Amino acid sequence: MSDRHGIFAGKDPFDIARQWLDAACETEPSDPNAIALSTVDADGLPNVRMVLLKDIEMDAFVFYTNYNSAKGQEIAQSGKAAFVMHWKSLARQIRVRGLVSKEDGPKADAYYKSRSLKSRLGAWASSQSQPLDTRASLIADVAKVTLQKGSDPERPPFWGGFRIVPLEIEFWSDGAFRLHDRFRWSRKKADSEWDVIRLSP
């Protein structure tokens, strides 16, 4: 696209996404890596929630969660997800839609080990998305897990990463008089070439 320059320039959408995230880390006051993750349940009813993006790989966006959570179960059922990152400080956003697979090996182990001990124990104690009687019962479960797992717990088998391999990535930047700049990168399959077009605001 001949007029794709400045913050939109580049031959690799993952490089552009990393550059935008790096810029947001300098300006956004809280959680510049937050994404609004969207999934659908078995009836096609959508769900959306905020999670933290942990990595932009060469070909995927990665986040971590409890596989038994609502989002984990919905991803397992559909194999698809979408998200948006929005930075008010930069007046930019990135939208992604794609196919999802588990990140369930050494990378997941390494990330889990890098988390604080309390977060690691919390991952064991929480039955994420399931009904909870009281907060006190959750704290009691954390105490039990602490006695059982000690100071170096292994990664729970029900906790790990998801890799979103995009079929569409849209970069959006605010424009004067609401004449925003939008470029959509799309491809039919994960190993296909990207097609880039400008979209009307």
N, C-alpha and C positions, 0 to 999 in steps of 0.2 A: 504494500500500500504506500503510494508515493508521499502522502502527507502524514505518515506515521513517524513523528519525530519527537524530540524532547523526551519527556518522561515515558512516552509510548514506544520509543525506538528500541530495536533489538530483534534478533532472529530466534530467540528462545523465550517463550512466555514464563518459564520458571525463573530465568535470570531477571526478567522484569519484575516478577512477583517478589523475589528476594530484595531487589533494589527498593521497591515500594515499602516493604516491611522494614528494611533498614532505616529508611527515612522516617517511618512512623515511630520507630524506637527512639528517635531523637526529639519527637514533638508530642507524641501521645502521652498523656499523664498517667494512664493506667492500662495495663494489659494490651499493648499494641498487637499482640498475637491472638487476641480473642476472635473467634469466628462464631457466627450463628449457623449452627449445623441443622440441616433439614433432612428428615427421613419420613417414610410413610409406613403405617401399620398394615396388617393383613387385609383390612377393609379399604385401604387406599386413603385413609384419613391422615393428613400430614401432621408431623410433630416438629417443633424447632426449639433449640436450646443453645445457650452459650457454652462453648468449650474452648480450651486453649490449644492452638496449633503448635506442635512441638518441633516440626522440621519441614522444610521444603527441600525435598530430594531432587535428584536429576530428572525424575519423571513422576513424582507424586507428592501429595501433601499428607502429612502424618499427624495423627493425634492419638491419645491413649485414654482408655476407659475400662470400666467393668463390662465384660462381654455379656453378662446376664442383665445388664441395664436395659431400659426400654430401647434406647438407641442401638445398643449392641444386638438385641434380638431383631429389631426391624432391619438393620443392615444385613444380618445373617439371612433373613427371609428374602430380601430384595436384591442384595448385592450392589445397591446403588445409594448415592447420597448427594447432597448439594450443600454449599455453604456460601456465605457472604462475609467478607471482612470490610469493615467500614471505619475510616479514620476521619473524625470530625475536624481534627487539627489540620489535616491536609486537604480536606474536601475531596477525598478519593475513596473508591471501593473496588474490590475484586469479587466477582461472582464465579463460582466453580460448580460444574455438574460432572459426575463421573461414576466410575466403577470402583468397588471397594474390595480389598482383600485384607487379611489379617497380617499384622506385623508381630509375630509370635515367637521370635527366636532370640539370638544374641543381642540384637538392638533393643528389643523390649526388656531383656534382662538388665542391660547396661543402664537404660533410662530409669527403670524401677530402682536400681541400686543408687542412682544419683539423687533420688528424692530424699526429703527429710525422713528420719525414722518414724515420726508421728504419722506422716502421710503414708508410709509403707504399711504401718500397722493398721491405719484407718482403712486402707484398701482391703485388708483381710476382714475387718470387722463389719464393714458396711454391705448390706444386701441391697445394693443400689436400685432405686425405683420401686422397691417393695414396701408394703405398709410397715410403719414403725409405731409401736405403742407410745413410747415417750423418749425424749432425748436422754433421760437418765439410763434407759435400757441400752441405748447405743454406747454411752460412756462405759457402762458395765461390760459390754461386749469388747470394747477396746482394751479394757483392763485384763480381761480373760486372754485375749489374743497376745497381749504383751507378755503375760506369764508363759504362754505356750510357745511363742515364736522367738522370744529373747530380743537381743539387740541387733541381729543381722538376719531378718526374715527373708526367705526366698520369695520370688515373685509368685503371686497366686496363679493357679492355672486358669482362673476365670478373669484375669486382668491382663491387658496387653494393648497393642496398637492396632490401628486401622490405617491403611494406605489408600487414599483416594487418587486414582489415576484418572485425570480429567479427559472428557471428550469435548468439553467446552470451558473456556476461560474468558471472562469479559473484564476488561479494564475500563473503569469509568472515572472521569474527572470533572468536577464542577466547572461550568462555564458561565460567563456573564449572560444575564437575561434568560437564564435556564437553558441556554444553548450548550448543553454538556457535550463533552467528547467521550465517545464510546467506541471501543474496538473489540470485536469478538473473534477469538481464535477457536476454531472448531475442527473436528476430524471424526470420521465415521468409526474408526477402531483405534485402540490404544497405540498401535504401531503404524498408523497412517500418517501422512504428511498433514501439517496444519494448513488450514485455509483461514486467511485473516480478512475481515471486512469491517468497514466503518458502519456504525449504526446511527440512525437518527436519534436525537435526544428524546 
